[in-house]
Structure formats: structure tokens, C-alpha cells
Amino acid sequence: GKSGYDHYMLKEIHEQPRALRQCLQSRVDELGGQVTLEELGDINPSSVQFVACGTSYHAALYGAQLLQSVGIPAQAFIASEYATSVPPIGDNLVIGVTQSGETADTLSALREARRRGARTLAVTNVVGSTAARECDDVLYIRAGPEIGVAATKTFASQLVTLSLLTLQLDGEEDNREAIAGLRDLPSNVQAILDDTKAKEIAEEYHDSDAYFFIGRGLHYPVALEGALKFKEISYEHAEGFPAGELKHGPLALVTDNTPVFAVVTGDGEQARKTIGNVKEVEARDAPVIAVTDGVSDVERYADHVLRIPECTPRTAAVLANVQLQLVSYHAAAQLGRPIDKPRNLAKSVTVE
Ligand code: F6R
């Protein structure tokens, strides 16, 4: 049942600390700085292509950036576009990211990859699913069953699983700092779940014309995911953009009635540039909600702040997303939407 929550979605959002603990369980050696994904064995790809749909595609975009950051060329493809968009790939690795393991578009991209000679890996939540059975290897995200149509805890578990995969493939001997960041993640997520600010923001803005989400680097997939979740359960117009793209068109839509959620963590180059984009929307009188760890001065330009604990850059994406999940949930609740079964959507999409 829903264990006292009004919706499965809210229950599953609150299950994230536990889901992430399960995901990490017996896979990390904190003292030695090592990650061991037992089901994978020896795997050492020279390059990687991800195929996935929807929320899982956002996780794939994140995974591709992580692999690139450790020197492994990687690219994420929307599964339904894969067959027509890539050259043959020889003996490289194709990773299908699919919560259900049954998404037709993803299964057919994986089959195409096999035909082209690739080794395939399923990153999935469901033991014995079609993707798990058909791929050469399988890596489980261990989130537990997800009932709500909107993917929430499984997205967090996908991000953490892809972080673990990156650490295992990384040539570095010592990943102690990254592992400590992952270890702290469940309690950092819990701190966000105890915060009521997202609900206040949903109450204040649920009647707006449209909602925009911006971020750079690892926060770009978070912006896309924030918008997808928002539109699918609230039925309001929401779009996610790479922060730098805003000025190349979408800015025309920004008004004093279009809240902009900006994900900004740390105070590096990317933060500085996104703050520049925040100033552009502020100049158009858009309400700005900064999702931030408070390290940069983005708060000076924001109307509201959704705070996340200070953490490593990789885990910041997971935490920022939790704040945005809560905003979507509470906005949809305000609007009286059928949150666990939004119109026109199915939990697993078995047609192409
Ligand atoms: C959004 C959502 C969908 C799925 C997509 C892929 O909340 O749930 O976008 O992410 O249909 O599903 P899986 O991961 O099962 O392949």
C-alpha cells in the first residue's frame, strides 16, 4: 500500500534514501577506495553508447558525461532514434538504461546494437526483464518496485548505478572521495525530504503560464528531468534547456509569469555562466528559483532558493533532482491531478 502517503509517487520519493543505500550495499569499499560491481566481472570498453527513453535517457546523458570525465568516449542516444543515427560500432559497449527492462524502443535499439556487433549491457530495475535476459551483461539498480507512473526513485538509483559503473571503469586506483560522496547521499537526500520549501514554491507558482528548467553540464539532464516530471504529472507546459541555449530562442517565452528553475552548484565556471543566464531571465522579470548548495552567489539573483547540502558535483545532480521532484509533486497535487496515473501514459511502453 501507500504506507500513509497520499500517492505512490510521494511514497517513492521518500523511499530514495533506502533505495540508494540498497544500490550501494556491498558494492563500495570505502577504506580502499574501490568499487566492485560483481555482476559485471571484467569489462573494459574503449567506448560506450547509451540507448534509453524518457527519464532513463536523462540518466543516460548523465552517465555519458561521467564516462567522458574519466576518459572513456561516450554518447547517449534516444533509443527510438538510434537505428537511423549511428554508424556501425564494432566491438564497443552499448548500454541500455531501462527501469522496466520492457520498453520496446530501448529493446529494439539494443537488438540493433547486437546486430552491429556490440556487446550489450542492461542497466535495469527488474530482475528477469526482457532487457536483462537479452543483453550480454546486466547491472541492477536495486531500487525496489516502483508503482507510480512517474519515475522517481528509479532515476536516483540509475544515476548512482552509473556513478558506480564509472568508478569501476575509471583507471584511478583511489576513488575514496567520490565514494564518500555516494555514502553521504542517502542522508543528504533525507535532509531535502525534511525541507518544506518545494511545497511552498509549488503553492505560490502552480498557476503560471509555463515553467522552465535550466542547468549546465551534469545539471543539464537534471533540467530535462525536472521539466519532464513537471509536465507529465501537472499537465502544465514545462521545458528544460541547457542554460546557455536559453538566449538562442526560448528566452522569447520568458515573462513575469514563467518561473525559471536554475540548478547551480559549486562556484566554478559552469556556475558562473549559469548565473549569467539567470540574470538574463531576471531582467525579463521571470521569477527565479535557484536550486543550489549555496556555494555561489546565485541567491542574490533568485526570488527563492531550494537548498541542497554541499556535496560532490556528481551527487549534486541527484540532490537537485529530489527538490524538483517535490516541486512537481506538490504542483500536481495543488492542481488536483491523478498523480500516480497521469493521462495518456503507461508505466512501461511496449510499442515502438
Ligand atoms: C517518466 C517515465 C518515462 C520512462 C520511459 C522509459 O517519468 O517514467 O519517461 O522513463 O518510458 O521507461 P524505462 O526506463 O522503463 O525504459
Boltz pocket constraint, residues with backbone or C-beta under 6 A from the ligand:
constraints:
  - pocket:
      binder: B
      contacts: [[A, 53], [A, 54], [A, 55], [A, 56], [A, 57], [A, 97], [A, 98], [A, 99], [A, 100], [A, 101], [A, 102], [A, 103], [A, 106], [A, 149], [A, 150], [A, 151], [A, 152], [A, 228], [A, 229], [A, 232], [A, 346], [A, 347], [A, 348], [A, 349]]
      max_distance: 6.0
